């Protein structure tokens, strides 16, 4: 029992050392891996990164290990980075392996981009020769579609796992958990992939800001680079840009929608952003963050699928012409009007009468990722996911909209 100076109350079931008589509420010994907000708090919480919480006769950040701070010791100080395997904030070291991976990826991308630019004429010639044979072009297209299907599926699974944990679910058992960790890079969340805390304090709003502005910057840079290119090249660039945007849209939308989920502690005395406990949900900073996230939601998870539908609808008479049989669907690629349509590639994957089906696919992906953030309880989340999975499976089974039966 722990006394608060007037009455005796039951100690928390776990997380504190309360074995001796005469324990006082203000001086409870908190065990390692646990966190207590104030000396009057009667509830302790498990730390999301156990090694960050050292325990002791203290409260708040006094329970945090070196390099960790904030509520539940869940944030790393500048000069430290979060090591997912150690579940702790580790001091940055330029010679350490955590910087080698991101640096190597950036270096490889720069080298590849530079080599491609210098050899652009040779690549164009070789690519043209390779695609002179229709079968070669079909093989490449099929391989890319299969790769896209793999990335999309793993992206949904990885993001669902993250949302499941945030809703209070337990870590999945191995080997499934190790499998998802190994393929977590397919979520395409390269914005969080760099240990920025080694150099500057970065919070959730910075990630939302980067994801919101990055497509604008990439699109603008492409427009500048293609300003003197022929129309066919500009159309091709726009098509690649939109396809890339569709690949990262679930991850982007999940990051944006995480802004709306807060977690309460000590009966509502404290409320913090679930994904970034440095953000107080009762602050003016959070109100401004919510306003920005609402605008970003209108532009990306709502605006992008809607924009694609409207764009495709303008060409529906060419995408689903009268008298075209399904076995002749590839003839649409020879339509001179569709050759100048940057989004026609989304319809070419499906049977003519389902020219809009890629919009449905994106809505399904968004429902399973960012849409699941609406549910803060793990039971309601699982029920929602099961419902979406059953409904979408029935829709896809009944429509069989894909031209390729393996997709």
Buried (B, 14 or more C-beta within 10 A) or exposed (E): EBBEEEEEEEBBEEBBEBEEEEBEBBEBBBBBBBBBBEEEBBEBBEBBBBBBBBBEEBBBEEBBBEBBBBBBBBBBBBEBBBBEEEBBBBEBEEEBEBBEEBEEBEEEEEEEEEEEEEEEEEEEEEEEEEEEEEEEEEEEBEEEBEEBBEBBEBBBBBBBBBBBBBBEBEEBEEEEEEEBBEBBBBBBBBBBBBBBBBEEEBBBBBBBBBBBEBBEEEBEEBEEEBEEEEEEEBBBBBBEBBBEBBBBBBBBBBBBBBBBBBBEBBEEEBBBBBBBBBBBBEEEBBEEBBEBBEEBBEBBBEEBBEBBBEBBEEBBEBBBEEEBEEEEBEEBEEBEEBEEBBBBBBBBBBBBBBBBBBBBBBBBBBBBBBBBBBBBEBEEBBEBBEEBEEEBEEEBEEBEBBBEEEE
